[in-house]
Amino acid sequence: MPVTTTVTDTMEARAKDVEIRRERVHRLVDEMHEGELETVETLVEFVHERGDPVRRKLLNAPYDDEPVTPDEEEAVREAWEAVKAGDVHTMEEVKRELGL
């Protein structure tokens, strides 16, 4: 009888592999000498930031030191009120409106 692998089987195997790797990384960090922790922390932060291009861009963006204007404050307040009132559009609606 042929062995078949389902998508669920594959997902479960991958989740188990990730769990094992996380546990191993935690164990290795727990066993490290305190003098090594700063180096490992720097490496993990680098890998974490490198993996998310949006996060990387935000972290490297220049600080916006211009004060918020009263008009901007009002626009933000109105936007939050619209969200609370349910006056929002789904991504599908926006794509359809833009012809995407």
C-alpha positions as CSV (number, residue, x, y, z in Angstrom):
1,M,0.0,0.0,0.0
2,P,1.5,3.4,-1.0
3,V,2.3,5.9,1.7
4,T,0.7,9.3,1.1
5,T,1.6,12.5,2.9
6,T,-1.2,15.0,3.4
7,V,-0.8,18.7,3.7
8,T,-1.9,18.3,7.4
9,D,0.9,15.7,7.9
10,T,3.4,18.1,6.4
11,M,2.3,21.0,8.4
12,E,2.3,19.0,11.6
13,A,5.8,17.7,10.9
14,R,7.0,21.2,10.2
15,A,5.4,22.6,13.4
16,K,7.1,19.8,15.4
17,D,10.5,20.6,13.8
18,V,10.1,24.3,14.6
19,E,9.1,23.4,18.2
20,I,12.3,21.2,18.5
21,R,14.5,23.9,17.1
22,R,13.0,26.5,19.5
23,E,13.5,24.3,22.5
24,R,17.2,23.6,21.4
25,V,17.9,27.3,21.0
26,H,16.4,28.1,24.4
27,R,18.4,25.3,26.0
28,L,21.6,26.6,24.3
29,V,21.0,30.1,25.5
30,D,20.2,28.9,29.0
31,E,23.5,27.1,29.2
32,M,25.6,30.0,27.9
33,H,28.1,31.9,30.1
34,E,26.7,35.4,30.8
35,G,29.7,36.9,29.0
36,E,28.4,35.4,25.7
37,L,24.8,36.7,26.0
38,E,25.4,40.2,24.6
39,T,26.9,38.7,21.5
40,V,24.1,36.3,21.0
41,E,21.5,38.9,21.7
42,T,23.1,41.1,19.0
43,L,23.1,38.2,16.5
44,V,19.5,37.3,17.2
45,E,18.4,40.9,16.8
46,F,20.2,41.2,13.5
47,V,18.6,38.0,12.2
48,H,15.2,39.1,13.4
49,E,15.4,42.5,11.8
50,R,16.9,41.2,8.6
51,G,14.0,38.8,8.1
52,D,11.4,41.6,8.0
53,P,12.0,44.3,5.4
54,V,9.3,46.6,6.6
55,R,10.6,46.4,10.2
56,R,14.1,47.1,8.9
57,K,12.9,50.1,7.0
58,L,11.0,51.5,10.0
59,L,14.0,50.9,12.3
60,N,16.3,52.8,9.9
61,A,13.8,55.6,9.1
62,P,14.9,59.0,10.2
63,Y,13.2,60.4,13.2
64,D,10.3,62.7,12.4
65,D,10.9,65.7,14.6
66,E,8.3,68.0,13.1
67,P,5.5,68.8,15.5
68,V,2.0,67.4,14.7
69,T,-0.2,70.2,13.4
70,P,-3.8,70.7,14.7
71,D,-5.1,69.7,11.3
72,E,-3.2,66.4,11.5
73,E,-4.5,65.8,15.0
74,E,-8.1,66.4,13.8
75,A,-7.6,64.1,10.8
76,V,-6.4,61.3,13.0
77,R,-9.3,61.8,15.4
78,E,-11.8,61.7,12.5
79,A,-10.1,58.6,11.2
80,W,-10.4,56.8,14.5
81,E,-14.1,57.9,14.8
82,A,-14.8,56.5,11.4
83,V,-13.1,53.1,12.3
84,K,-15.2,53.0,15.6
85,A,-18.3,53.7,13.6
86,G,-17.5,50.9,11.1
87,D,-16.9,53.2,8.2
88,V,-14.1,51.1,6.8
89,H,-13.5,49.2,3.5
90,T,-12.2,45.6,3.1
91,M,-9.0,45.0,1.2
92,E,-11.1,43.3,-1.5
93,E,-13.2,46.5,-1.9
94,V,-10.1,48.7,-2.2
95,K,-8.6,46.4,-4.8
96,R,-11.8,46.3,-6.8
97,E,-12.1,50.1,-6.6
98,L,-8.5,50.5,-7.8
99,G,-9.0,47.8,-10.5
100,L,-6.4,45.4,-9.0
